[in-house]
């Protein structure tokens, strides 16, 4: 830092030098990762964002690179009544949805992506910044339900690069098939868009136009991305009809009057109904008002260990998960560089380091 002079430092310089917090570290890791045939690797990008890579395909789902609330200044009620959380609770002030997770991936440093998927229309699952970066720097297709695709088009994504899906549709991405299935996200039905809609007078907008879930079928196994779905008996049908290896569920805390995130017990029930082999919770990392300790899941999973036929894996944002290699690990730990600690230096006595 000695080469810097405070005369050269302003807010823009600070932002440029320090954000995203991980720089291009994870971009480089994903780009350099060689996935063997018969396996797949995933990285958690925060919230419900994941990157999936196989021997041939490279795709992302729900990659979003924005922030939440960033000022304590309250807006007038007329301006917040269409906010997702205020709409659910009837609150007259904006809740403290502060982003807790760092930005671990630089969208503008992405050089290769085959497809970008979005599960639903909510603003923490797709964004114009990622869309711009992916559109400019890759040849990726943009895949999502109707309202997401209309939004992408409005942002300037070429229509020929957009693929609109509904439950039952599938998209082939090299050696991988991504199947759209029913979403069970009840929140998405009562939150914008359309902004200003009076749901007491108007019929509920169709779920299929607003949200889908995805089953990513790779040569090394399948991963079920549940978006922001709540518990539903419909998971049983999907588990009966599809082979699910790994399921990702939006686990989290719910404030008074809110039923937006999946509780610990229902998170486990979703994995049971899908007949999954591994359960990985996500989304609980993101918002301050929904933050929760994943130890609760571990305790319930252990308590019901005789009936729980699946493994539980607690991830960390930016972390890697390879299936089937990591299915029995239980928890992710950030790498500490141990492979570089103990090098053979016979001419340097150990006491030299004391």
N, C-alpha and C positions, 0 to 999 in steps of 0.2 A: 504493500500500500504506500510505500515511501515515494513512489513516482507521482502520486496524486497530490494536487494542491487544492486546498479548499475553494479557491477561486474557480476551479473547473467543475466543482460538484454542485449539482442542483437536483431537484426531485427526479427529473427524467434520467439523469445519470445514475442515481441510486437505483431506480427501477430497472434500468437496463443491465446494471452490473449484478443485481441480486435476484432477479426473477426470470424464469421460474426457479424455485429454491434448489432444485436438483440439476439445474442447467440442462445439459444434453446427456447426462450420465445414462439415464434409462433409455433414451433414444438409441444410444450406441449399443447398449446391452441387447435390446430387442433386435436391432439390425444385425448384430453379430451372432445371435443365437442360432445354432444349427440343430434343428429338432429332428431326431431320428424317426424313421418310418415306424408306425405303430405306437406313437406317443403324441401328445399335444402339450404345449406350454402356454400358461396364461400369466399375465401381469395385472395387478390391481392398480387402476389409474385414479382411484378415489371415487366416492359415492357409489354408483353402480357401473362405473366405467371399467371395462376390461379390454385387454388386448389378447387375442388368441392367435397362436402361430403353430402351424404344422410343418411337415417336411416341404410342403409346397405353398400353402395359403397363409396369408397374413391379414387379419381383419380386426376391427375394433367395434365394440358395442357401447353405446351411451357415453362416449368420450366427450367430456364437457370441461371447459377451462375458464370458468368465471368465478365470481365470488358471490357471497350472499349480502346480507345487510352490512353497510359500511359507515353508517352514521346513526347517532342517537336521535337526531332531529326527526320528529314525528311528522308524517304527512297528514293532511286533513282526512277525515273519514271518507269523504267522497272519492279520494284518490286511492284509498287502501281497500275498499270494499270488495275489489276483485282479486286481492291477494289470496293465494291458496290457503294459508293458515287462518287468516281472518275469516275467510268464507266458511271454513269448516267449523270454527268455534263461535262465530258471531262477535269476535273481539272488535274493539274500536281503536286499538293501537296495534302497531306492527310487532309481532313477536321477535325475540332476539335470535333470529336465525343467522348466526355468525359461522363462517366456514372454519372448521377445525383442522382439516387436512392440508398439507402442502401441495403445491403443484409439482408433480414428480415427472411430468413429461412436457417437453416443449413442442407445441403443435407445429410451429414454423420450422422445426428441425426434422420433421418427418419427411423422408425421401421416398418411402415405398409403403403402400397400403393397397390391398386388393378391393376392400369394401369397408364402408363405414355404415353401421347399423344404429338405429335409434328405436327404443321400445315404445316411447310415448311422447306426448306433446309438452310435458312439463319442462320448465327452463333449466333444471339441473341435470338434464339427460341429453341435451344437444345444445349447440350454441353457434353463433355466427363466426366466432374466432376460429374454432376448430374447422368449421365448414370452409372458411376462406383458405386456411392453410392447406387442407386436404385437396381442395379444388385446384389450387395453384401449383402444388408441388407433387401431386400424384395423379394417377389415372383412375382412382378408386370410384366405384359406384356408390351412390347414396341410397340406402334402403330403409324404409320405415312405413308406418301406417299413413293414411291419407293426409291428415292434418299436419303431420311432420313434413311430409313431402311438399305440401303446399307452402309451408313456411320456408323450406330450403329454396324452392323456386322463387319465392318472393325476395330472398336474399341474393339471388342472382346465380344459383347453381343451374347449369344448363339442363334443360329438360331431358335430354338424351342420356344424362348420367344418373337420373333419378329412377328408382324402382319402387313403386307403391305395392305394399303387400297387405294381405288380410289373412286371418287364420286359415290354414290349409295350403297357403302358397309356400313355395320353397325357392331358394336362390342357390345356384351352384357357384361355389368359389373354389376353383381348381379342384383339389382332392377332398373338398369339404362341402357338405350340404347344410344350409341353414333353413330350418323349417319354422315358419311363423305359426304360433298356436294361440289359443284364447288367453287373453289377459284377465286377471281378476282384481284389477286396480279400481276399487270403488271410488277412491278419491278423485280419480281423473274424470269421473262422470259429473262431479259437482264443482269443479274448479275450472278456471278459464284456460283456453278460449272456448266459446266466444265470450269476449268481454262484455259485461253489462247485461248478459242474458238473464231473464227472469224465469228460473226453473219451476216456479209455481204455475206459470202460465204455459211455458213451452215444454214440449216433450224432451226427455233426456237425450242428448246427442248419442249416436250409436257408439258403443265401445270399440267396435272393429275399426272405426275411422280415427280413433284417438289413441289406441294402445294395442300392442301385441306382445306376447312373450316369444322367446326364441329357443329352439333346440338346435345346438350346433353339433352336427354329426361329423366327426373327424375319423380318419382311419385308426386313430388311437383311442377312441372312446367318444362319449358325448357329454356336453355340458349344457345344462338348462339354465337360461337367464330369465329370471322371473320379473324383471323390471321392478315396479313398485307394487306388485300384486299382494293382496291380503290372503289370508287363509280361505280356501274354498274347497268344497267337495269335488270340484272339477279337477283338482290335482290328481285325485284317484283315477279318473278316466284317462288322463294323460299318462300316468304311470303304468296303467294297464296296457295302453296302446303303443308306448315307446320305451325303449331301453335307455334309462338315464344313469349315467355314471356319476356325474358331479352336478349338484344343484346349488345355485347362488340365490340367497333369500335376503330381502331388505328388512333386516332386523333393526329394532330401535326402541327408544323410549317414547311413550305417548303422554303428552301433557293432559291436563283436565279438559275434557270436551273434545279430545282429538283421538282418532283411531286410524292414524295414517301409516304407522309402521307396524311390523309384525312382532308380536310378543315372543318371548323365549319359548313358551310351550307350543305356540302355533308354528314357530319356525321349525321346531323338531317334527311337528305333525306334517308339515309340507314335505319334508324329506321322506317321512314314512309313507305318505300317500304316493309319492313319485317313485317309491322303491329305489331310491338313489343309493349309491355306494358311499358317497362322500357328501357331506353338507358343509358349505362355506357361507357364513353370514357376511353381508356387506351393507353399505349405506349408513350404518351406525356411526361411522367415522366422521360424517360430514357436518351436521348441523348441531350447534351447541344445545339447542332445546330438545334434541332427540338423541344425544349422546348417551351411551349405556355401556356397562362393563360386560364384555363377552364371557367373563367368568360365570355369569349367570347361566349361560348356555351350557358351559362345561359341567356345572354342578347338576343341572337337570338331566343332561345326557348321561352322566355317571349314575345318577340316582335311578334312572330307567334303563340302565345298561343291559338288563336281561331281555328287554323288548326292543331296544334300539339296534337294528341290524346294520346301521350305517356308521361310518367314521365321521368325526367332527374335526374340521381343520380351521383354526383361527389364523387368519391372514393379517398382514400389515400392508398399508398403502405403499405401492412401489415394489412390493415383493413378488417373487416368482413362484409359480406352482406348476409342476410337471406331473402329468398323469400317465402311467400309474405310479411313478417313482415315489411321489410325496404323499400318497393316500394314507399312510400310517403314521405320519410325522406328528400330527396333533396340533402343532403350532409352528408358525413361521418365525424365524429369527433373522434379522438383518445380517448380511455377511460382515465379518470382522477382519477379513484379510489374513486368517490364520495360515493360509497356504504360503504367505510371504514372510511370516514371522521367523520361522526356524530354518534358516539357510545354512548350508555347510561352509563355515569360515574357519578352517583349522588353524590358521595363523593368527587369529585374533582371540586372545584369552577372554573367557566369559566375564572375568572381573572388570574388563575394560568398559563394560556397559553399566557397572554399578555406580 
